[in-house]
Amino acid sequence: MTAAAASVIHSVRLAGADGIVADGWVRFAAGRVVATGTSRSWTADADTAVLDGRALAGEGAILSPGFIDIHGHGGAGVSYDDGPAAIRAARALHREHGTTRAVLSLVTAPLAELEQRAAMVADLAATDADVLGSHLEGPFLDPGHKGAHDAALLRAPDADGLDRLLSAGRGTIRQITLAPELPGGLDAIGRIVEAGVVAAVGHTAAAYDLCRAAFDAGATVLTHAFNAMPGLHHRDPGPVAAAAGDPRVTLEVIADGVHLHPEIVRLAFAAAPGRVALVTDAMAAAGHSDGHYVLGKLGVDVQGGVARLTDGGAIAGSTLTQDAALRTAVGAGVGITEALTALTTTPARAIGRGDDLGRLAPGFLADAVLLDGDLTVRGVWTAGERSL
């Protein structure tokens, strides 16, 4: 990465939650956004690096806040479960595609292994600022909606198991996905939230009323909406309708053209405006070649960029990057402002970091992505340091 004492990026369309400002500029200093404006109102001294966004990315240049992925498992041929070197390699791949910070999702494993992995992520979060903590996607899942999780390792969310995991994470576990219909499920949601962790409903058979009860108990995220859960039905609306109708809940959406039809992506944005988080759910094959992989302890075959379990053929994560998710969402008819919000402000807010991440505004961390008119990444900054 390269850094300057201060930087000004000018002549860009500046993206924010309220829309895109033409001919904008932003100033970074000491890792933070210190000022924004329009036209030629910026100034620079000899210690300031000045970058012309239009020269770097063309007439359609857009400067967005850095993308935040709150649900992903790896990339560049490796998994986040595989240790710090693998995590850094996968993060480098996703950073090239605009993901400046990420929550690391860990798949179901024996409880002792999950404790070790949560502790490993806690150690890494202390040294690598782009690692926001961990997401435990399991083991508290419905076996009938297990997806790419080992059914033999699934369990009910008992107090002892939860406390062991929360203790191992040392305050860095950001999110725990669980099926609320499991014995003790609603009580577990309360315990998770009391610990300052986001409780997410997912991999579940729960019907509409139970999902509403889960949200009333404190759950605030629906893990990869529509996937690994009952679908919408006119007499049984299910988890997606319960989440879309609750202004407290963020809906994760995997916009890869495989998990969801583009029209379902558009409908999700229409049903829950400002509450969709575009996530990757990426496994090791993201940014890597087709072939055979392992997710947790399960074999996965990737063909044509589509990951499926070797045994049974269920979808096993994605090979998605967040810039591709942006292009898919916009191609489905989602407005550019809404799609960028789903990569920035919304996921930051969902994990309790809406006060310093997800906006290009004074005081916020200087994370930014420069896009050209085709929504291809042309520049990436994390805390003011340029990596692409």
Secondary structure, 3 states (H helix, E strand, C coil): CECCCEEEEEEEEEEECCEEEEEEEEEEECCEEEEEEECCCCCCCCCEEEEEHHHHHCCCCEEEECEEEEEECEECCEEHHHCHHHHHHHHHHHHHCCEEEEEEEEECCCHHHHHHHHHHHHHHHCCCCCEEEEEEECCCCCHHHCCCCCHHHCCCCCHHHHHHHHHHHCCCEEEEEECCCCCCHHHHHHHHHHCCCEEEECCCCCCHHHHHHHHHHCCCEECCCCCCCCCCCCCCCHHHHHHHCCCCCEEEECCCCCCCCHHHHHHHHHHCCCCEEECCCECCCCCCCCEEEEECCEEEEEECCEEEECCCCCECCECCCHHHHHHHHHHCCCCHHHHHHCCCHHHHHHCCCCCCCCCCCCCCECCEEEECCCCCEEEEEECCEECC
